[in-house]
């Protein structure tokens, strides 16, 4: 098992180029299954989640090839679907559930195993199942997964999501584009990654209209064709490197970071007293001055992204005063803070909704609010990474801390970040991978 040795206590300075967004790339790869023609994706990140998704589409019959003259361009061609069953390898993450709609369109039947993924609390697939059932699919829950079938063709329907789930919205979109008739999705997610998927599908021949009030309307078509698309830069990765600059009191230019994707995060940087400058080809983050505590709530887009929360909390441990962070997206996302406390952070968790509004977790005894008091000196420690974003928070904490920290379970980081050590070494980080 590999581990990381990280020596902190020094500012990071320099430039880091973003990779393509994993949360966009994996869904676009799944969307390639909707057509029997060739799809070419550019700026595809090369990390473990991309490899898992490539294995999934290959197991179904798609042929994939990385372009030799551009190692981030991927050609996918699902001319024939050769299997209706996702192999066991897809249990490594949750992307397999999104193959249900494409398989129902292509061959009328599908089986996917019970999804896995990060240990950040239950992420049920009932929204996905209910959406497909409403569109005419028959779905049976078995001990090891879900079997779905449809007699002829999925039919358009009114889909009213109880919560603007990104995954459920994507399932509804993938189902609606080739369904018979009109599909209307109410309370749909509006994240930039969802917009990327919509634009790709439009270029494949889909008819999709985004209306006011989180509503998406789709007119199903008979067939989709191939296309060529470019994956957006990873806005989660951008915030990760920004927090490294702020936490270490350094200066990092995040190349390719897009202002429109980072508005809420940038407002938060300014609120705590950090500095940034939007430039033509990226955003410069500066860790200067004294930071101050703030109140913050995570939310679906355009709110503060739940995946930005973890590295920012490390920065808030260095702010003067009290900060309050109310997590409203995942009920069990603060488990990683125990390791930060081990490193010196002063963090207390509460089950109350410590925010301006009561969230859907009120009264359910989930410790989903965090109170951070600072500034706190941080010290090196040995920690185990529980999930992708917590792992990145530990990297930030190790960069801030005095001494050399050991991070175990870094396969999670490999799943979410491309060439992480190489990129960080480029801005002066003392980080080494040790293979045991």
C-alpha positions in Angstrom: 0.0 0.0 0.0 1.3 3.4 -1.0 1.5 6.3 1.4 2.5 10.0 1.3 5.1 11.7 3.4 4.3 15.4 3.5 6.6 18.0 5.2 4.9 21.3 5.9 5.6 24.7 7.4 6.6 26.5 4.3 4.6 28.6 1.8 3.8 27.2 -1.6 4.5 29.4 -4.6 4.1 28.9 -8.4 1.7 27.7 -11.0 -0.5 24.6 -11.2 -2.5 23.7 -14.3 -5.9 22.1 -13.7 -6.9 18.7 -15.2 -10.3 18.0 -16.6 -13.2 17.7 -14.2 -13.6 14.0 -13.1 -17.3 14.6 -12.2 -17.9 15.8 -15.8 -15.6 13.4 -17.7 -17.0 10.2 -16.2 -20.6 11.1 -17.0 -19.7 12.1 -20.6 -18.0 8.8 -21.0 -21.2 7.0 -19.9 -23.2 9.2 -22.3 -21.1 7.8 -25.2 -23.0 4.6 -24.7 -26.2 6.3 -26.0 -24.9 6.2 -29.6 -23.4 3.5 -31.9 -21.2 6.2 -33.4 -17.8 7.4 -32.3 -17.4 10.0 -29.5 -14.2 11.9 -28.9 -13.6 13.6 -25.6 -10.7 16.0 -25.0 -9.1 17.1 -21.7 -10.0 13.9 -20.0 -8.3 13.6 -16.6 -6.1 10.5 -16.1 -6.8 9.3 -12.6 -8.3 6.2 -11.2 -12.0 7.2 -11.6 -11.4 7.7 -15.4 -9.8 4.2 -15.5 -12.7 2.7 -13.6 -15.2 4.3 -16.0 -13.2 3.2 -19.0 -13.3 -0.4 -17.7 -17.1 -0.1 -17.2 -17.8 1.0 -20.8 -15.4 -1.5 -22.2 -17.1 -4.3 -20.2 -20.3 -3.4 -22.0 -18.7 -3.5 -25.5 -17.4 0.0 -26.1 -14.0 0.3 -27.7 -11.8 3.0 -26.2 -8.5 4.4 -27.4 -6.3 7.3 -26.1 -5.0 9.5 -28.9 -1.3 9.1 -29.3 -0.7 12.8 -30.2 -2.7 14.0 -27.2 -2.7 11.9 -24.1 -5.8 13.5 -22.7 -8.0 12.8 -25.7 -10.1 9.7 -25.5 -12.0 8.0 -28.4 -15.0 5.9 -27.4 -17.1 3.8 -29.8 -20.0 1.7 -28.5 -21.0 0.3 -31.9 -22.4 -2.8 -30.3 -23.5 -3.4 -26.7 -22.2 -6.9 -25.9 -23.4 -7.2 -22.3 -26.2 -6.0 -20.2 -24.3 -6.5 -17.0 -21.7 -4.3 -15.3 -18.8 -6.4 -14.1 -17.7 -6.5 -10.5 -15.0 -3.8 -11.1 -17.7 -1.1 -11.1 -18.3 -1.6 -7.4 -15.3 0.7 -6.9 -17.5 3.7 -7.4 -21.1 4.9 -8.0 -20.8 5.6 -11.7 -22.3 2.2 -12.7 -25.8 3.3 -11.7 -25.8 5.8 -14.6 -25.4 3.0 -17.1 -29.0 1.9 -16.5 -30.6 4.4 -18.8 -28.2 3.9 -21.8 -28.5 0.1 -21.5 -32.3 0.3 -21.4 -32.2 2.4 -24.6 -29.7 0.2 -26.4 -30.8 -3.3 -25.5 -33.8 -3.0 -23.1 -32.1 -4.7 -20.1 -29.5 -3.9 -17.5 -28.0 -5.2 -14.3 -25.7 -3.1 -12.1 -24.2 -4.0 -8.7 -25.0 -2.1 -5.5 -23.0 1.1 -5.9 -19.9 1.9 -3.8 -18.1 5.1 -3.4 -16.7 7.5 -0.8 -17.6 6.9 2.8 -19.3 10.2 3.4 -22.7 8.9 4.4 -25.6 7.0 2.7 -26.1 8.0 -0.9 -29.2 6.0 -1.9 -30.1 5.3 -5.5 -33.8 5.5 -4.9 -34.1 8.7 -6.9 -32.6 7.0 -9.9 -34.8 3.9 -9.6 -38.0 6.0 -9.1 -37.2 8.1 -12.2 -36.7 5.1 -14.5 -39.8 3.3 -13.1 -41.9 6.4 -13.8 -40.6 6.2 -17.4 -41.8 2.6 -17.8 -38.8 0.5 -16.6 -39.3 -2.5 -14.4 -36.6 -2.6 -11.7 -36.0 -5.4 -9.2 -33.7 -4.9 -6.2 -31.6 -8.0 -5.6 -29.1 -8.7 -2.9 -26.2 -7.9 -5.2 -27.7 -5.1 -7.3 -30.5 -3.9 -9.6 -32.0 -5.6 -12.6 -33.9 -3.3 -15.0 -35.8 -3.9 -18.1 -38.2 -2.2 -20.5 -40.5 -3.8 -23.1 -40.1 -1.4 -26.0 -39.0 2.1 -25.2 -38.8 4.4 -22.2 -41.6 6.9 -22.2 -41.3 10.6 -21.3 -42.7 11.6 -17.9 -42.9 14.3 -15.3 -40.0 13.8 -12.9 -40.2 15.7 -9.7 -37.1 15.3 -7.6 -37.4 15.6 -3.8 -33.9 17.1 -3.8 -31.8 18.5 -6.7 -29.5 15.5 -6.8 -26.8 15.7 -9.5 -26.8 12.0 -10.1 -30.6 11.6 -10.3 -30.8 14.6 -12.6 -28.2 13.0 -14.9 -30.1 9.7 -14.9 -33.3 11.6 -15.9 -31.5 13.4 -18.7 -29.9 10.2 -20.0 -33.3 8.5 -19.9 -35.2 11.4 -21.4 -33.1 12.1 -24.5 -34.1 8.8 -26.3 -37.5 8.3 -24.6 -40.8 8.5 -26.4 -42.3 11.9 -25.9 -41.6 14.7 -23.5 -39.7 14.5 -20.2 -39.9 17.4 -17.7 -37.5 17.4 -14.7 -38.5 19.6 -11.8 -36.1 20.6 -9.0 -33.2 19.5 -11.3 -29.5 20.1 -10.3 -27.9 23.0 -12.1 -24.2 22.3 -11.6 -21.7 23.2 -14.3 -21.0 19.5 -14.8 -24.7 18.9 -15.6 -24.6 21.8 -18.1 -21.6 20.1 -19.8 -23.5 16.9 -20.1 -26.5 18.7 -21.6 -24.3 20.5 -24.2 -22.6 17.3 -25.2 -26.0 15.6 -25.7 -27.3 18.5 -27.7 -24.4 18.2 -30.0 -25.3 14.5 -30.3 -28.8 15.4 -31.5 -30.8 15.7 -28.3 -33.4 18.3 -27.7 -33.0 19.7 -24.2 -34.3 23.0 -22.8 -33.2 24.4 -19.4 -36.1 26.6 -18.1 -36.4 28.8 -15.1 -36.8 27.5 -11.6 -34.6 24.3 -11.8 -36.7 22.9 -14.6 -35.4 20.9 -17.6 -37.5 19.9 -20.6 -36.5 17.2 -23.0 -38.1 16.0 -26.2 -37.0 12.5 -26.9 -35.5 11.7 -30.3 -35.1 8.4 -32.2 -31.4 8.3 -32.4 -28.2 10.1 -31.2 -25.0 10.5 -33.2 -21.4 10.8 -32.4 -19.7 14.1 -31.3 -16.5 15.7 -30.1 -16.4 17.5 -26.8 -14.0 19.0 -24.3 -14.2 18.4 -20.6 -14.4 21.5 -18.4 -11.5 22.3 -16.0 -12.0 20.8 -12.5 -13.5 23.4 -10.2 -13.0 21.2 -7.1 -9.3 20.8 -7.9 -9.1 24.6 -8.4 -10.4 25.2 -4.8 -8.1 22.6 -3.5 -5.0 24.4 -4.7 -6.4 27.8 -3.7 -6.7 26.5 -0.1 -3.1 25.3 -0.2 -2.0 28.9 -1.2 -4.2 30.4 1.6 -3.3 27.8 4.2 0.5 28.0 3.7 0.5 31.8 3.2 1.8 31.3 -0.3 0.9 32.3 -3.8 -0.4 29.9 -6.5 -1.7 30.7 -10.0 -4.3 28.1 -10.8 -4.1 27.9 -14.6 -7.4 27.3 -16.5 -9.6 28.0 -13.4 -12.8 29.6 -14.7 -14.3 32.5 -13.0 -17.9 31.5 -13.7 -17.4 28.2 -12.0 -15.8 29.7 -8.9 -18.0 32.7 -8.0 -19.2 31.5 -4.6 -15.8 30.2 -3.6 -14.1 33.5 -4.6 -16.6 35.4 -2.4 -15.7 33.1 0.5 -12.0 33.7 0.0 -12.6 37.5 0.1 -14.8 37.1 3.2 -12.1 35.4 5.2 -9.5 38.0 4.2 -7.7 36.1 1.4 -6.8 37.6 -1.9 -7.3 36.5 -5.5 -7.0 38.0 -8.9 -8.9 36.7 -12.0 -6.7 36.6 -15.0 -7.2 35.7 -18.7 -6.1 32.1 -18.3 -6.7 31.4 -14.6 -6.9 32.7 -11.1 -4.1 33.8 -8.8 -4.6 33.1 -5.1 -2.6 34.8 -2.4 -2.4 33.8 1.3 -1.7 37.2 2.8 -3.0 39.2 5.7 -5.0 38.0 8.7 -7.9 35.7 8.2 -11.1 36.0 10.1 -13.8 33.5 11.0 -17.0 33.3 9.0 -20.3 31.5 8.8 -20.8 29.2 5.8 -23.4 26.8 4.5 -22.8 24.2 1.8 -25.5 23.8 -0.8 -26.3 22.7 -4.3 -25.2 25.0 -7.2 -25.0 27.9 -7.2 -24.3 27.6 -3.5 -21.0 26.8 -1.8 -20.0 23.3 -3.1 -19.8 20.5 -0.5 -16.5 19.3 -2.1 -15.0 22.8 -1.4 -15.8 22.5 2.3 -13.0 20.2 3.5 -9.8 22.1 2.4 -11.5 25.4 3.4 -12.0 24.2 6.9 -8.3 23.6 7.2 -7.8 27.3 6.2 -10.4 28.3 8.8 -8.3 26.7 11.5 -5.8 29.5 10.8 -8.4 32.3 11.0 -8.8 34.5 14.0 -12.1 33.9 15.8 -14.9 31.4 15.3 -16.2 29.9 12.1 -19.4 28.0 11.7 -19.9 25.6 8.7 -23.3 24.0 8.1 -23.2 21.0 5.8 -26.5 20.6 4.0 -25.7 18.1 1.2 -24.2 15.0 2.9 -25.2 14.2 6.5 -22.0 12.4 7.5 -19.3 14.5 5.8 -17.5 15.8 8.9 -16.0 12.5 10.0 -12.7 13.5 8.7 -12.4 16.4 11.2 -11.2 13.9 13.9 -7.9 13.6 12.2 -7.6 17.4 11.9 -8.2 17.6 15.7 -5.4 15.1 16.1 -3.2 17.6 14.2 -4.1 20.5 16.5 -7.4 21.9 15.0 -10.1 23.1 17.4 -13.3 21.8 15.8 -16.5 20.8 17.5 -19.4 19.1 15.7 -23.1 19.6 16.4 -26.3 17.9 15.2 -28.1 21.3 15.2 -28.6 23.2 12.0 -26.1 26.0 12.7 -27.1 28.0 9.7 -29.5 30.6 8.4 -32.0 27.9 7.4 -33.0 24.5 8.8 -31.8 21.8 6.4 -33.3 18.4 5.6 -31.1 16.8 8.3 -32.8 18.8 11.1 -33.8 16.5 14.1 -32.1 13.4 12.6 -29.1 13.4 15.0 -26.5 13.8 12.3 -23.5 15.9 13.3 -23.6 18.1 10.3 -22.5 21.5 11.7 -18.9 22.3 12.6 -17.6 25.1 14.8 -14.0 26.0 14.3 -12.0 28.2 16.6 -8.7 29.6 15.6 -6.0 30.3 14.9 -4.6 26.9 15.9 -1.0 25.7 15.4 -1.0 22.5 13.3 1.3 19.6 14.0 2.4 16.6 11.9 0.6 13.3 12.4 -0.2 9.9 10.8 -3.7 9.9 9.4 -5.8 7.5 7.2 -7.6 9.0 4.2 -11.3 8.1 4.3 -12.4 9.6 1.0 -11.2 11.8 -1.9 -12.0 15.3 -0.5 -11.1 14.5 3.1 -7.8 13.2 1.7 -7.1 16.5 0.0 -7.9 18.3 3.3 -5.3 16.2 5.0 -2.7 17.2 2.4 -3.5 20.9 3.0 -3.3 20.3 6.7 0.1 18.5 6.3 1.4 21.5 4.3 0.3 23.9 7.0 1.6 21.8 9.9 5.1 21.7 11.3 7.0 18.4 10.7 6.4 15.5 8.4 2.9 13.8 8.3 2.2 10.4 6.9 -1.0 9.9 4.9 -2.3 6.3 4.4 -5.1 5.2 2.2 -4.1 7.5 -0.7 -5.8 5.3 -3.3 -8.7 7.8 -2.7 -6.5 10.7 -3.8 -5.4 8.7 -6.8 -9.1 8.3 -7.8 -9.7 12.0 -7.7 -6.5 13.8 -8.6 -4.2 13.5 -11.6 -0.4 13.6 -10.9 -1.0 15.2 -7.5 2.5 14.8 -6.2 4.1 16.1 -9.4 1.9 19.2 -9.4 2.5 20.0 -5.8 6.3 19.5 -6.1 6.1 22.1 -8.9 5.0 24.8 -6.4 7.6 23.8 -3.8 5.8 21.1 -1.7 7.9 18.5 0.1 5.8 15.5 -0.7 7.0 11.9 -1.5 5.1 8.7 -2.3 6.4 5.7 -0.5 5.5 2.2 -1.8 5.4 -0.6 0.8 
